[in-house]
Amino acid sequence: MKEQIRDELFKLQDIEYRDFQSKLIPNVSKDYFIGIRTPELRKYAKALVKDVSKSDDLKTFINSLPHSYFDENQLHAFILSEMKDYTACVTAVDAFLPYVDNWATCDQMSPKVFKKHKIELLSHIEKWINSDKTYTVRFAIGMLMEHFLDEDFDGQYPEMVAKVKSDEYYINMMIAWYFATALAKQYDAVFPFIEGCKLDPWTHNKTIQKAIESYRISPEQKEMLRRLRVKKDRQVGVK
């Protein structure tokens, strides 16, 4: 099944898009990309999940880790995003996360079934956020941002994110993204994290930058945030 899926993926190959795409994800080799546009991959993933006759073949593909190509990982992420059984899905996510090696696969994996199982999801997020794997931590923060910044928000969640300390660019960017989004949605509860400088200087300033760019932050709030920029900034390198 893995070879059959790979053959189908190469039929969807777009060389120009591969070259463009490889520039967006500089931490992996150009040869790692087949070059398939995201809508085509999503469409293919949905077709595979919908075809009940291929359920065993899908399990074989999902269990065949690691994959050889970025596009196979993307397809894997999109398949998991379409799974309807929460237990099977979160188990598959757990197995896949250690093999996620770039921000795109990490950020585009968003299982729809998680919305209906937030209480159960939290225990997994707490485990993922303490991982030593860059993209497992990034995924955990992304899930907190996606599912726990609205009616299910609790002050303990930004505390969890603020406790993450890393030199990894892709983790710190996600922390900044999380807090900028949290400021837009839960300003009063989250502002003390910025006012109290609870993030490292680079992430602190990046959070303010992203928040100021948001149309959901009021002019008055933006002016307050500008005043809280820290002067001594440290550069976090791309890993």
Secondary structure as UniProt FT lines:
FT   HELIX           2..11
FT   HELIX           15..24
FT   TURN            26..27
FT   HELIX           30..32
FT   HELIX           38..50
FT   HELIX           52..54
FT   HELIX           55..63
FT   HELIX           70..82
FT   HELIX           86..96
FT   HELIX           97..99
FT   HELIX           103..108
FT   HELIX           112..116
FT   HELIX           118..128
FT   TURN            129..130
FT   HELIX           134..147
FT   TURN            151..152
FT   HELIX           156..162
FT   HELIX           169..185
FT   HELIX           187..195
FT   TURN            196..197
FT   HELIX           201..212
FT   TURN            215..216
FT   HELIX           219..226
FT   TURN            227..228
//
